[in-house]
């Protein structure tokens, strides 16, 4: 059995931030690590989120022996229901991660279908041909784990998201001893998080936020509204502790925030005194100086609580002049524009806005360069593969590996779809597996492709011109003047001369048409509008015969 190669196949998360999914394959048996989503970039119009292409797994669905989820963040769990629609396999996760998965799956009606298996840091599980040691890592959510994957080809260490925090909020540091044990056993390859590979030094401890929150709570005269990720349980704990210190009552706003807080409390990962936590309705009826609200929307999402507050469209409550709004999260790469637009709107509505570029109200949950070097020194891997990041981050992480002494030929920088194989202790690249972005647009999954996205981009930039023609069914001549409708191209009332000239051109073309009148009109309208405006809107011609 040992004369077969181990294949490590990235389906998401290599070349982008988010949509993390890795496949380990040996002897035709597969184990999946994480099922994440990615937020759309600004030019991905109308897209809710993006998930990995799991065509490779669908073609081998009977050979998937297990799915391991390293922690509860969306970029590692957000595609789980889409995966379960295609695959049936046990899902291994820690108690908090499992609780968050249960909430997510219940919303989509898939809770009964999931084969959830609880594991704890320190446990070992046999998953197909793999023996997996789960070890605790610090991150910005409790109960996160990395993986020591013992394979017939050698030991792989898969860090998941991690940092080395000596004073974590939950007082549970990363398991240095386990990493050292892996080193003694001999690590064939380290796969490590690259998110902060460009950031020098050490990532600050979560505890630095306590002092920033202290300042906010001490100085705020009115309500405090703190926006964060719904899964950032450690931040909820810090807000609760600050609320108790300053005699404020705390309330959660938003379904996902409320549900996740309940699960975290039930599993004892979140401790809020009963006399501190109140309902949103009760908080809205108390004096402003006596409450703190915690909600979603730190990424400027228009449909989130904070997004609606910034636009004055929330149905339950509104911002007040004198509210202090804290964005306790860093913008996801590509999402900066949405975040700063929201901040500006909040200021316009009279709020005092605090965000991480002006106060330390957020710290990263990912290792910086010195921690990355420490991870390599602790594990002493023979080979190194940077994961979780855009190409520039993967490349920088690879450069750090070379700096600490890993031979260049033992470092592999790969993108989604490029398998890395290990055979008889040597590393090689395998045959590329087809991968692509799978766009989720409402209830549509994978039906929106590059052509549709290109059309949306054209519509957003140039607008649309619709021409309705009524022809006599016997003579083929125009029954009446062409009807022209413009959307996103010109204001109809301000373009009388342009439209009169356009109607004349359409009528002349229709009279001379000898073949496809629809195609002739499209070409004539396009040529006329470009000559007059130097713009090319999308053109639709409808022909009716009566």
C-alpha positions in Angstrom: 0.0 0.0 0.0 2.9 2.4 0.6 3.9 2.4 -3.1 1.0 4.7 -3.8 1.3 8.5 -3.9 -0.4 10.9 -1.4 -2.3 13.6 -3.3 -3.1 16.9 -1.8 -5.6 18.9 -3.9 -6.6 22.5 -3.2 -10.1 23.2 -4.4 -10.3 26.7 -2.8 -8.4 29.2 -0.8 -5.1 29.1 -2.8 -5.0 32.3 -4.9 -7.8 34.0 -2.9 -8.8 34.9 0.6 -11.7 32.6 1.5 -13.5 29.6 0.0 -11.0 27.3 1.8 -11.2 23.7 0.8 -8.4 21.1 0.7 -8.7 17.4 -0.3 -6.3 14.7 0.9 -6.4 11.5 -1.3 -4.7 8.2 -0.9 -5.5 4.8 -2.4 -8.6 6.3 -4.0 -10.0 7.4 -0.6 -10.6 11.1 0.1 -10.8 13.4 3.2 -12.0 17.0 2.8 -10.7 19.7 5.1 -13.0 22.8 5.3 -15.9 23.9 3.1 -15.6 27.7 3.0 -17.2 30.5 1.0 -15.7 33.7 -0.3 -17.3 37.2 -0.4 -17.7 38.6 -3.9 -15.4 41.2 -5.3 -16.9 44.6 -6.3 -17.2 43.7 -10.0 -19.2 40.6 -9.2 -22.5 42.3 -9.5 -25.5 40.6 -7.9 -23.5 37.7 -6.5 -24.2 36.8 -2.8 -21.1 34.7 -2.3 -18.7 32.3 -4.0 -18.1 28.6 -3.2 -15.4 26.2 -4.4 -16.0 24.0 -7.5 -16.6 20.5 -6.1 -16.9 18.7 -9.4 -13.8 16.6 -8.4 -15.6 15.4 -5.3 -18.9 14.8 -7.0 -17.3 12.4 -9.4 -15.9 10.5 -6.4 -18.7 11.0 -3.9 -18.7 7.4 -2.7 -15.0 7.7 -1.9 -15.1 10.6 0.5 -14.6 9.2 3.9 -14.9 12.3 6.0 -15.1 16.1 6.1 -13.1 18.0 8.8 -13.9 21.5 9.7 -11.1 23.3 11.5 -13.2 26.2 13.0 -16.5 28.1 12.7 -15.7 31.0 10.4 -17.6 31.4 7.1 -14.5 31.1 5.0 -14.2 27.6 6.4 -17.9 26.6 6.9 -20.0 28.7 4.5 -20.3 26.1 1.7 -21.3 23.2 4.0 -24.9 23.0 2.9 -23.9 23.0 -0.8 -21.4 20.3 -0.2 -24.0 18.2 1.7 -26.4 18.5 -1.2 -23.9 16.5 -3.2 -22.0 14.3 -0.7 -22.8 12.2 2.3 -19.9 11.8 4.7 -19.2 12.2 8.5 -18.4 15.8 9.5 -15.8 16.1 12.2 -15.6 19.3 14.3 -15.2 20.6 17.8 -18.2 21.4 20.0 -18.5 25.1 19.2 -17.8 24.6 15.5 -20.5 21.9 15.4 -23.0 24.1 17.2 -22.4 26.8 14.6 -22.8 24.3 11.8 -26.1 23.0 13.3 -27.5 26.6 13.3 -26.4 27.0 9.6 -27.7 23.7 8.5 -31.0 24.2 10.4 -31.7 27.4 8.4 -31.4 25.5 5.2 -33.4 22.5 6.4 -30.4 20.1 6.3 -29.8 19.5 10.0 -31.2 16.0 9.9 -29.1 15.0 6.9 -25.7 15.9 8.4 -23.6 13.2 10.1 -22.0 15.4 12.7 -19.2 13.9 14.7 -17.9 15.7 17.8 -14.1 15.9 18.3 -12.0 17.8 20.9 -8.5 19.2 20.7 -6.2 16.3 21.7 -8.4 13.6 20.0 -7.3 11.3 17.3 -9.7 9.9 14.6 -9.2 7.4 11.9 -10.7 8.8 8.6 -10.2 6.3 5.7 -6.5 5.8 5.4 -5.7 8.8 7.5 -5.0 9.0 11.2 -5.8 12.6 12.3 -4.5 14.3 15.5 -6.6 17.4 16.3 -4.6 20.1 18.1 -5.7 23.4 19.5 -4.7 26.7 17.9 -5.4 30.3 18.8 -7.6 32.2 16.4 -10.2 34.9 16.6 -12.9 32.2 17.4 -12.7 29.7 20.2 -12.3 25.9 19.7 -10.2 26.2 16.5 -7.9 23.2 15.6 -5.1 22.3 13.4 -4.5 18.8 12.1 -1.6 16.3 12.2 -2.5 14.0 9.4 -0.6 10.7 9.5 -0.7 9.1 6.1 0.9 6.0 4.7 3.2 8.4 2.8 4.2 10.5 5.8 3.0 13.0 8.4 1.3 16.2 7.2 0.7 19.2 9.5 -2.2 21.4 8.3 -2.4 24.5 10.6 -5.8 25.9 9.7 -6.1 29.5 10.7 -3.8 30.2 13.7 -1.7 32.6 15.6 0.6 32.4 18.7 -1.3 34.4 21.3 0.2 34.2 24.8 -2.8 35.9 26.4 -5.9 34.7 24.5 -9.3 35.7 25.7 -10.2 32.1 26.5 -6.8 31.5 28.2 -6.2 28.6 25.9 -2.9 29.1 24.0 -1.9 27.2 20.8 -0.6 23.7 21.6 3.2 24.1 21.3 3.8 20.7 22.8 1.9 18.9 20.1 3.7 20.8 17.4 7.0 19.8 19.0 5.8 16.2 19.1 5.1 16.3 15.4 8.6 17.5 14.9 10.0 14.5 16.8 7.8 12.2 14.7 9.1 13.8 11.5 6.9 16.1 9.4 7.0 15.4 5.7 5.1 18.6 4.8 3.7 21.6 6.5 0.7 23.4 5.0 0.3 26.7 6.8 -1.9 29.8 6.8 -0.5 32.6 4.7 -3.1 35.4 5.3 -0.6 37.7 7.1 2.5 36.7 5.2 3.2 40.3 4.3 2.9 41.6 7.8 6.2 41.8 9.8 6.6 41.0 13.4 4.0 39.4 15.7 0.2 39.7 15.6 -1.0 41.4 18.7 -2.9 39.5 21.4 -6.7 39.7 21.4 -6.3 41.3 24.9 -5.1 44.6 23.4 -8.8 45.1 22.4 -9.8 45.3 26.1 -8.0 48.6 26.5 -9.6 50.0 23.3 -13.0 48.9 24.5 -12.3 50.5 27.9 -11.7 53.9 26.2 -14.9 53.6 24.1 -17.1 52.6 27.0 -15.6 55.3 29.2 -16.0 58.1 26.7 -19.3 57.3 25.0 -22.2 59.4 26.1 -24.9 57.7 24.2 -25.6 54.2 22.8 -22.6 52.0 21.8 -23.2 49.9 18.7 -20.5 47.3 18.0 -20.4 45.5 14.6 -18.5 42.3 14.2 -18.7 38.9 12.5 -21.6 36.8 13.9 -19.1 34.0 14.6 -16.6 36.1 16.5 -17.5 34.6 19.9 -14.4 36.0 21.6 -15.3 39.5 20.7 -18.8 39.0 22.2 -17.1 38.0 25.4 -14.9 41.1 25.4 -17.9 43.3 24.8 -19.9 41.6 27.6 -17.0 42.1 30.1 -16.7 45.8 29.1 -20.5 46.2 29.5 -20.4 44.7 33.0 -17.5 46.9 34.0 -19.3 50.1 32.9 -22.8 49.1 34.1 -24.3 48.9 30.6 -26.8 46.3 29.5 -26.0 44.3 26.4 -28.2 43.1 23.5 -27.6 41.3 20.3 -29.2 42.4 17.0 -29.5 40.1 13.9 -30.6 36.5 13.6 -27.2 35.0 13.0 -25.7 37.0 15.9 -28.5 36.0 18.3 -28.4 32.3 17.3 -24.6 32.0 17.5 -24.5 33.7 20.9 -27.1 31.3 22.2 -25.1 28.3 21.0 -21.9 29.7 22.5 -23.6 30.3 25.8 -25.2 26.8 25.8 -21.8 25.2 25.3 -20.1 27.5 27.8 -17.8 29.3 25.3 -19.6 32.6 26.1 -20.3 33.7 29.7 -22.6 36.7 30.1 -24.2 37.4 33.5 -28.0 37.1 33.3 -28.4 40.6 34.6 -26.2 42.0 31.8 -27.8 40.4 28.7 -31.2 41.8 27.7 -33.4 41.6 24.6 -33.1 44.1 21.8 -36.6 45.4 22.5 -35.8 46.0 26.1 -32.5 47.7 25.2 -34.3 50.1 22.8 -36.5 51.3 25.7 -33.6 52.0 28.1 -31.6 55.2 28.4 -29.0 55.5 25.6 -26.1 55.7 28.1 -27.1 52.4 29.7 -26.9 50.0 26.7 -24.5 48.5 24.2 -25.8 46.7 21.1 -23.8 44.1 19.2 -24.7 43.5 15.5 -23.6 42.2 12.1 -22.4 44.5 9.3 -18.6 45.0 9.9 -18.0 44.4 6.2 -20.5 47.0 5.0 -23.0 44.4 3.7 -26.1 46.4 2.6 -28.5 43.8 4.0 -26.8 43.6 7.4 -28.0 45.4 10.5 -25.2 48.1 10.3 -25.7 48.4 6.6 -29.4 49.2 7.0 -28.7 51.6 9.9 -26.3 53.5 7.7 -29.0 54.0 5.1 -31.9 54.6 7.6 -33.7 51.5 6.4 -33.8 49.3 9.5 -37.4 48.4 10.4 -36.9 48.3 14.2 -34.6 51.1 15.1 -32.5 53.9 13.7 -29.2 55.6 14.5 -29.3 58.7 16.7 -26.9 61.6 16.8 -24.4 60.8 19.5 -24.4 57.0 19.0 -20.9 55.5 19.0 -20.5 52.9 16.3 -17.5 50.5 16.5 -16.5 48.4 13.6 -14.6 45.6 15.3 -13.2 43.9 12.2 -10.8 44.5 9.4 -12.2 44.8 5.9 -11.8 41.6 3.9 -9.5 42.2 0.9 -11.7 43.5 -2.0 -14.4 44.7 0.5 -12.7 48.0 1.5 -15.0 50.1 -0.7 -18.1 48.8 0.9 -16.8 49.3 4.4 -15.6 52.9 3.9 -18.9 53.8 2.1 -20.8 52.5 5.2 -18.5 54.4 7.5 -19.1 57.6 5.6 -22.9 57.1 5.7 -22.7 56.5 9.5 -20.9 59.8 9.9 -23.5 61.5 7.8 -26.2 60.3 10.1 -24.5 61.8 13.1 -22.7 58.8 14.6 -19.2 58.8 16.0 -17.5 56.0 14.2 -14.5 54.1 15.5 -12.6 51.6 13.3 -9.3 49.8 13.3 -7.3 52.4 11.5 -7.9 55.0 14.2 -8.1 52.7 17.3 -7.1 49.1 18.1 -10.7 47.8 18.2 -9.7 44.8 16.1 -6.7 42.5 15.8 -6.1 39.8 13.3 -6.6 36.2 14.1 -3.8 35.2 11.8 -0.1 34.7 12.3 2.4 37.4 11.2 5.9 36.7 9.8 7.7 35.9 13.1 4.9 33.5 14.1 5.1 31.8 10.7 8.9 31.3 11.2 8.2 29.9 14.7 5.7 27.4 13.3 8.3 26.2 10.8 11.0 25.9 13.6 8.6 24.0 15.9 7.6 21.5 13.2 10.9 21.3 11.1 9.1 20.1 8.0 10.9 18.5 5.1 8.5 20.2 2.6 6.4 23.3 2.8 3.2 24.4 1.0 1.7 27.8 1.8 -2.1 27.9 1.9 -4.9 30.3 2.6 -4.1 33.5 0.6 -3.7 35.4 -2.6 -0.7 34.5 -4.8 1.3 37.4 -3.4 0.8 36.1 0.1 1.6 32.5 -0.8 4.8 33.8 -2.5 5.9 35.8 0.5 5.2 32.9 2.8 7.3 30.7 0.6 10.1 33.3 0.8 10.0 33.1 4.6 10.3 29.3 4.4 13.4 29.7 2.3 14.8 32.2 4.8 14.5 29.7 7.7 16.4 27.0 5.7 13.8 24.9 3.9 15.4 24.1 0.5 13.8 25.9 -2.5 13.1 22.6 -4.3 11.1 21.4 -1.2 8.7 24.4 -1.4 5.6 24.3 -3.6 3.6 27.5 -4.3 0.4 26.2 -6.0 -3.0 27.5 -6.9 -6.5 25.9 -6.8 -6.6 22.8 -8.9 -2.9 22.0 -8.8 -2.4 18.7 -6.9 0.8 18.2 -5.0 1.9 14.5 -4.7 4.2 12.8 -2.3 5.8 9.5 -3.3 8.6 7.7 -1.5 9.4 10.9 0.4 9.7 13.1 -2.7 7.3 15.9 -3.8 6.0 16.4 -7.3 3.2 18.2 -9.0 0.2 16.2 -10.3 -2.1 16.6 -13.2 -4.3 19.8 -12.8 -7.8 19.3 -11.6 -10.4 21.7 -13.3 -11.6 24.3 -10.8 -13.5 27.6 -11.1 -15.6 30.0 -9.1 -19.1 28.8 -8.4 -21.3 31.9 -8.0 -24.3 31.8 -5.6 -27.0 34.2 -6.7 -30.1 33.9 -4.6 -31.3 30.3 -5.0 -29.2 29.9 -8.1 -25.9 27.9 -7.5 -23.5 27.7 -10.4 -26.0 28.9 -13.1 -24.3 32.3 -13.3 -21.2 32.0 -15.4 -18.6 34.4 -17.0 -21.0 35.3 -19.8 -23.7 36.5 -17.4 -21.1 38.3 -15.3 -19.8 40.1 -18.4 -23.3 41.1 -19.4 -23.9 42.5 -15.9 -20.7 44.5 -16.0 -21.7 45.9 -19.4 -25.1 46.8 -18.1 -23.6 48.5 -15.1 -21.1 50.6 -17.1 -23.1 51.4 -20.3 -26.7 50.8 -19.6 -29.3 49.4 -21.9 -31.4 50.6 -24.9 -34.6 48.8 -25.8 -36.3 49.3 -29.2 -39.8 48.0 -29.8 -41.0 47.8 -33.4 -44.6 47.1 -34.5 -44.7 45.8 -38.1 -47.7 45.1 -40.4 -47.9 41.3 -40.7 -48.8 41.6 -44.4 -46.5 44.3 -45.7 -43.7 44.1 -43.1 -43.7 47.9 -42.8 -43.7 49.9 -39.6 -47.2 50.4 -38.2 -46.1 53.3 -36.0 -43.0 55.2 -34.9 -40.4 53.0 -33.1 -40.6 53.0 -29.3 -37.3 53.6 -27.6 -36.6 52.9 -23.9 -33.4 53.7 -22.1 -32.2 52.5 -18.7 -28.9 53.5 -17.3 -27.8 55.2 -20.5 -29.5 58.6 -20.8 -32.3 60.4 -19.1 -35.1 60.3 -21.6 -36.3 63.8 -21.1 -32.9 65.3 -21.5 -32.0 63.6 -24.9 -34.8 64.7 -27.2 -32.5 65.4 -30.2 -30.6 62.2 -29.7 -33.8 60.1 -29.6 -35.4 61.9 -32.5 -32.3 61.2 -34.6 -32.3 57.6 -33.4 -35.9 57.0 -34.3 -35.3 58.4 -37.8 -32.3 56.0 -38.2 -34.4 53.1 -37.0 -37.2 53.9 -39.5 -34.8 54.2 -42.4 -33.1 50.9 -41.5 -36.4 49.1 -41.1 -37.6 50.4 -44.6 -34.4 49.1 -46.2 -34.1 45.9 -44.2 -33.5 42.8 -46.4 -33.1 39.8 -44.1 -33.1 39.9 -40.3 -34.6 43.2 -39.4 -33.8 42.6 -35.8 -30.1 42.2 -36.4 -30.0 45.2 -38.9 -31.7 47.5 -36.3 -29.3 46.4 -33.5 -26.3 47.2 -35.7 -27.7 50.5 -36.8 -28.6 51.6 -33.3 -25.2 50.6 -32.0 -23.4 52.5 -34.8 -25.6 55.6 -34.3 -25.2 55.8 -30.5 -21.4 55.3 -30.6 -21.1 58.0 -33.3 -23.1 60.4 -31.2 -22.0 59.5 -27.6 -18.9 57.3 -27.9 -20.7 54.7 -25.6 -22.0 51.2 -26.4 -25.1 50.3 -24.3 -26.5 46.8 -24.5 -29.2 46.9 -27.3 -32.3 44.8 -27.4 -34.7 44.9 -30.3 -38.2 43.5 -30.0 -40.2 43.0 -33.2 -44.0 42.5 -33.1 -46.2 41.8 -36.1 -49.9 42.5 -36.2 
